[in-house]
Amino acid sequence: MCGLLFTNNPQVDLNKFRIALNQFYYRGPNYSEVKKINSALLGHNRLSIQDLSLAGKQPFLSSSGRFIIVFNGEIYNFRELAITHNIALKTGCDTELLIELYEKQGKNMLQELNGMFAFVIYDLKKNRYFSARDRLGIKPLYFFENNGFITYSSEVNGLKSLFNIEEVNEWAIRQYKKVRMFFDGHTIYKNIRMFPAGHYDDNGDIKEYWSLPYAKNKQPPTDQELSDLILSAVTYRRIADVSLGSYLSGGIDSSIIAILAQEPDTWTIGFSDDNEFFWSDLVAIKTGSIHTKILVSYDEFINTAKDMISIRQEPLSVPNEVLLYLMTKEVSKKNKVVLSGEGADELFFGYDRIFSWAMESINFDMEQFDNLYSYGKHKDYAVLEALIEPFNKKNYNCEDIVSHFFQIRHLHGLLRRLDNSTMRCGVEARVPFVDHRLVERMAGVSGTYKMANGIIKAPLKRIYKHILPKEVVDRKKIGFPVDLDKIFKQGNDYDTWLNFNLKVLGI
């Protein structure tokens, strides 16, 4: 939806603050504003999705005049919450609901929100702030602390610009080289942190308000219950005052969403000699959509990757992040919101080799996990141990550890990739499979249900086989294809990709 910047540091220069906000202007090209209130600065770049008028511009002041908010994301159930809590909305935007509900309920409102969000609310009366991030970390929020003050930003480049941060985080680089992502709040810069998902910060008091529930061998949902949940998640994510489209790779996840959503535009991308156009065409015929197929050259891929890394001042996670960006550039010419299939693989055991191993094993074996998960050649087990440690200490068995790892750690990396690629184009990506109700329902459900008879995503294939092309249901899963050998001419070596990213950053 947008990009935000906030600081309660009175020493921050207003002009430098404006420059920092402009570092990620692309997140909200429709409107930008900075307000100085007491000792705080609040900045916002708006991508208009709900209520396109200036009534929805931010920073947004509460009706009482006591609270002001900068907010990035969407609250899908904002109209229901307004009715439930007797809030008379003067605008058609969820920002108003969020700040009015906070004035009524404080932090307790977080439990009622269905959506993706990162926001900071400032109390003009008490000179205090309250910030929060959604349960699964769909929307980003970074922070920098110095001299007892805090600054929040939607992107790393805003903080890097504002505070001239250059010192590299060596532990984060080790994380990146081993598992192509950062975790535990680390970023590539030593003093810039990612605010944790499912947490709030009440003026310096950071606490968790949500964690993935766990119940051993929980009863699986009925087919009707599961299909109702998925349809509800898709329906919520179609709420907008702008045109929507759907990514459509031809895999089962994006195909289910495209068919349920029935949006008029669908999109896919690939190289002339490496793409998934055959399968996406089959689904597009079913939906009756205007299906756009985008071709990319290898030179365009390399040049775009360099540009993305330089602007974001962060390395890219995986090569297909570049394809997501290039596809979304085309999407932005017609749609301001796009539906995407992230989350289904993690919830329904879509990675056959690693989930098969996890189900067949009792005890977790780090070396085997490394062989199945890691791409690079770095044998840095300290990184893997830190990655797995939160789940290991709960005395989970191998299946539980791997399942929770993918739903918390791996999924978070995919969501960062998606947000980075789409918001760079001024397009909001929505992920129905990451609706917290669906995630909670599937947590603790046995792999024998999710991968029945060795079939990945078995429940999805069973429930939706009557509306999906048979070729898509029977298709073997493949990742978003990017052949590094053809791009770098150095062999299909993942370390080449990692080192390319760090070299562009001068690291």
MOLINKA-V866749 format. One record per run of one state. SS is the DSSP state (H for helix, E for strand, C for the rest). FROM is the first residue (numbers start at 0). TO is the last residue. If there is no record, write none. Layout:
ss:SS from:FROM to:TO
ss:SS from:FROM to:TO
This chain:
ss:C from:0 to:0
ss:E from:1 to:6
ss:C from:7 to:12
ss:H from:13 to:21
ss:C from:22 to:23
ss:H from:24 to:27
ss:E from:28 to:28
ss:C from:29 to:29
ss:E from:30 to:36
ss:C from:37 to:38
ss:E from:39 to:45
ss:C from:46 to:52
ss:H from:53 to:55
ss:C from:56 to:58
ss:E from:59 to:60
ss:C from:61 to:65
ss:E from:66 to:74
ss:C from:75 to:76
ss:H from:77 to:83
ss:C from:84 to:92
ss:H from:93 to:111
ss:C from:112 to:113
ss:E from:114 to:122
ss:C from:123 to:126
ss:E from:127 to:132
ss:C from:133 to:140
ss:E from:141 to:145
ss:C from:146 to:147
ss:E from:148 to:152
ss:C from:153 to:154
ss:H from:155 to:162
ss:C from:163 to:166
ss:E from:167 to:167
ss:C from:168 to:168
ss:H from:169 to:178
ss:C from:179 to:187
ss:E from:188 to:188
ss:C from:189 to:191
ss:E from:192 to:193
ss:C from:194 to:197
ss:E from:198 to:201
ss:C from:202 to:203
ss:E from:204 to:207
ss:C from:208 to:216
ss:E from:217 to:217
ss:C from:218 to:221
ss:H from:222 to:235
ss:C from:236 to:242
ss:E from:243 to:246
ss:C from:247 to:250
ss:H from:251 to:260
ss:C from:261 to:263
ss:E from:264 to:270
ss:C from:271 to:272
ss:E from:273 to:273
ss:C from:274 to:275
ss:H from:276 to:286
ss:C from:287 to:288
ss:E from:289 to:295
ss:C from:296 to:296
ss:H from:297 to:311
ss:C from:312 to:318
ss:H from:319 to:330
ss:C from:331 to:335
ss:E from:336 to:338
ss:C from:339 to:342
ss:H from:343 to:346
ss:C from:347 to:350
ss:H from:351 to:359
ss:C from:360 to:364
ss:H from:365 to:372
ss:C from:373 to:379
ss:H from:380 to:391
ss:C from:392 to:396
ss:H from:397 to:422
ss:C from:423 to:426
ss:E from:427 to:429
ss:C from:430 to:430
ss:H from:431 to:433
ss:C from:434 to:434
ss:H from:435 to:441
ss:C from:442 to:443
ss:E from:444 to:444
ss:C from:445 to:445
ss:H from:446 to:449
ss:C from:450 to:450
ss:H from:451 to:453
ss:C from:454 to:456
ss:H from:457 to:463
ss:C from:464 to:468
ss:H from:469 to:473
ss:C from:474 to:482
ss:H from:483 to:487
ss:C from:488 to:492
ss:H from:493 to:503
ss:C from:504 to:506
